[in-house]
C-alpha cells in the first residue's frame, strides 16, 4: 500500500482586530458652497482677444481708471485668472481686451465674445 500525505488544511482568515475605542470617530464637514472671488467686483464686460504678441496675463478694460491687480472669472465654468488691470478708453459698457494666456486659462475660445466678471484686489 502506498502512503499519501494528507493536504494541510487551509487556515481560516484571521479576524480583524477591534477598532481602538479611544479614537474619536471621523467627522465629515458638510460641503461648502464656493467662495466668491476675493476683491471688489467691478462689473461684467464682454471679453475679446487682445494683442496676442503682448505677453502676460492682463485685461484692458474701461472698468478701471488706473492700472492695478485683479482677477477675471468666467461665469460659465467658474474658472478664474489673476491679471493686471489696465485702463481702456471708452464707456464702461464697451468691451474689454484680454490676453491670450488669460483667455485660455479661464476656458474661453479665442473666437467667442463671452462676458467675464472683473474684480479688483
C-alpha positions as CSV (number, residue, x, y, z in Angstrom):
1,X,0.0,0.0,0.0
2,X,1.2,3.5,-0.9
3,X,1.1,6.1,1.8
4,X,-0.1,9.6,0.7
5,X,0.4,12.7,2.6
6,X,-2.8,14.4,3.6
7,X,-3.1,18.0,2.4
8,X,-2.7,20.6,5.1
9,X,-6.0,22.3,5.9
10,X,-6.3,25.9,4.7
11,X,-6.2,28.2,7.8
12,X,-9.2,30.4,8.5
13,X,-8.7,34.1,7.9
14,X,-7.7,36.0,10.9
15,X,-10.3,38.2,12.5
16,X,-9.7,41.9,12.2
17,X,-8.6,43.5,15.5
18,X,-11.2,45.7,17.1
19,X,-11.1,49.4,16.4
20,X,-9.5,51.5,19.1
21,X,-12.4,52.6,21.1
22,X,-10.5,55.6,22.4
23,X,-10.2,57.1,18.9
24,X,-12.9,59.6,18.1
25,X,-15.0,58.9,15.0
26,X,-14.1,60.9,11.9
27,X,-16.3,63.9,11.4
28,X,-17.0,65.0,7.9
29,X,-17.7,68.6,7.2
30,X,-20.7,69.3,5.0
31,X,-19.9,70.5,1.5
32,X,-19.1,74.2,1.5
33,X,-20.6,76.5,-1.2
34,X,-17.9,78.0,-3.5
35,X,-16.4,81.1,-2.1
36,X,-16.8,84.3,-4.1
37,X,-13.7,85.6,-5.6
38,X,-11.6,87.9,-3.4
39,X,-11.6,91.6,-4.2
40,X,-14.1,94.2,-5.2
41,X,-16.4,93.3,-8.1
42,X,-16.0,96.0,-10.8
43,X,-18.6,94.6,-13.2
44,X,-19.3,92.3,-16.1
45,X,-17.7,93.0,-19.5
46,X,-17.6,91.4,-22.9
47,X,-14.2,90.0,-23.5
48,X,-12.4,89.7,-26.8
49,X,-8.8,88.6,-27.6
50,X,-6.3,91.5,-27.2
51,X,-2.9,91.8,-28.8
52,X,-1.6,88.2,-28.9
53,X,2.0,89.5,-29.1
54,X,1.7,91.1,-25.7
55,X,2.9,88.6,-23.1
56,X,1.4,88.1,-19.6
57,X,-2.0,87.9,-18.0
58,X,-3.9,91.2,-18.4
59,X,-7.2,92.8,-19.3
60,X,-7.6,96.2,-20.8
61,X,-11.0,97.4,-19.7
62,X,-12.9,100.7,-19.3
63,X,-14.0,99.4,-15.8
64,X,-10.7,100.7,-14.3
65,X,-9.3,104.2,-14.4
66,X,-5.7,103.3,-13.3
67,X,-3.6,100.2,-13.6
68,X,-3.7,97.6,-10.8
69,X,-4.0,93.9,-9.9
70,X,-7.2,91.9,-10.2
71,X,-8.9,88.8,-11.4
72,X,-11.3,87.8,-14.1
73,X,-13.8,85.0,-13.8
74,X,-15.7,83.0,-16.5
75,X,-19.2,82.8,-15.0
76,X,-20.0,79.9,-17.4
77,X,-17.5,77.5,-15.6
78,X,-16.2,79.4,-12.6
79,X,-12.6,79.4,-13.7
80,X,-10.6,82.5,-12.9
81,X,-7.2,84.1,-13.6
82,X,-5.2,86.7,-11.8
83,X,-4.5,89.5,-14.2
84,X,-3.0,93.0,-14.5
85,X,-5.9,95.5,-14.9
86,X,-5.1,98.2,-17.5
87,X,-7.4,101.1,-18.3
88,X,-9.0,101.3,-21.7
89,X,-10.6,104.5,-23.0
90,X,-14.3,104.3,-23.7
91,X,-17.6,104.0,-21.8
92,X,-18.0,101.3,-19.2
93,X,-20.5,99.5,-21.4
94,X,-17.9,98.9,-24.1
95,X,-16.0,95.6,-24.3
96,X,-12.6,94.7,-22.9
97,X,-9.5,93.1,-24.4
98,X,-7.9,90.1,-22.7
99,X,-4.5,88.5,-23.2
100,X,-4.3,85.1,-24.9
101,X,-3.0,83.2,-21.9
102,X,-5.7,84.6,-19.6
103,X,-8.5,83.6,-22.1
104,X,-7.0,80.1,-22.3
105,X,-6.7,79.7,-18.5
106,X,-10.4,80.5,-17.9
107,X,-11.6,78.3,-20.7
108,X,-12.7,80.7,-23.4
109,X,-12.5,80.1,-27.1
110,X,-10.5,82.7,-29.0
111,X,-13.4,83.3,-31.3
112,X,-16.1,83.7,-28.6
113,X,-17.3,87.0,-27.2
114,X,-18.3,86.0,-23.7
115,X,-19.0,88.1,-20.7
116,X,-16.5,87.9,-17.8
117,X,-16.6,89.2,-14.3
118,X,-13.8,91.6,-13.4
119,X,-12.6,92.0,-9.8
120,X,-10.0,94.4,-8.4
121,X,-7.7,93.4,-5.5
